[in-house]
């Protein structure tokens, strides 16, 4: 029978490093969207059209997250 290592003897993760990575990952979708908005504007799309599509995309993403899609 294997013995479990007591919790006080296990090495704790570097929470600050994990927080930094999480913040960087959280910013990636917005940074990507900002880049696409810039390209849409250079291609002649209106702010209204971009805003409408952007809103639809983010609403769909939020709906997927609420429904649990992509979670194990």
C-alpha positions in Angstrom: 0.0 0.0 0.0 1.4 3.4 -1.0 1.4 6.2 1.6 0.2 9.6 0.6 2.6 12.5 1.2 1.2 14.8 3.9 0.0 18.2 2.5 2.6 20.1 4.4 5.4 18.3 2.7 4.3 18.9 -0.9 5.7 21.8 -2.8 3.1 24.5 -3.4 2.7 26.0 -6.8 4.0 29.5 -7.5 0.7 31.2 -7.3 2.0 34.6 -8.5 3.5 32.9 -11.6 0.2 31.1 -12.3 -1.7 34.4 -11.9 0.6 36.1 -14.3 0.1 33.3 -16.9 -3.7 33.4 -16.4 -3.7 37.1 -16.9 -1.7 36.8 -20.1 -4.0 34.1 -21.4 -7.1 36.1 -20.5 -5.8 39.0 -22.6 -5.1 37.0 -25.7 -8.7 36.9 -27.1 -9.1 40.6 -26.7 -5.7 41.3 -28.3 -6.6 39.1 -31.2 -10.0 40.8 -31.6 -8.3 44.2 -31.5 -6.0 43.1 -34.3 -8.9 41.9 -36.4 -10.8 45.1 -35.8 -7.8 47.0 -37.1 -7.7 44.9 -40.2 -11.5 45.2 -40.7 -11.1 49.0 -40.6 -8.2 48.9 -43.1 -10.4 46.8 -45.3 -13.1 49.5 -45.3 -15.6 48.0 -42.9 -17.7 50.5 -40.8 -17.5 50.7 -37.0 -21.2 49.8 -36.9 -20.6 46.6 -38.9 -17.5 45.7 -36.8 -19.4 46.4 -33.6 -22.3 44.2 -34.6 -20.1 41.2 -35.5 -17.9 41.7 -32.5 -20.9 41.7 -30.2 -22.3 38.5 -31.8 -19.0 36.7 -31.5 -18.6 37.6 -27.8 -22.2 36.8 -27.0 -21.8 33.3 -28.6 -18.6 32.8 -26.6 -20.3 33.7 -23.3 -23.2 31.4 -24.2 -20.9 28.5 -24.8 -19.1 29.1 -21.5 -22.3 29.2 -19.6 -23.6 26.0 -21.2 -20.4 24.2 -20.2 -19.1 23.5 -23.7 -15.4 22.8 -23.8 -15.2 21.7 -20.2 -14.2 18.3 -19.2 
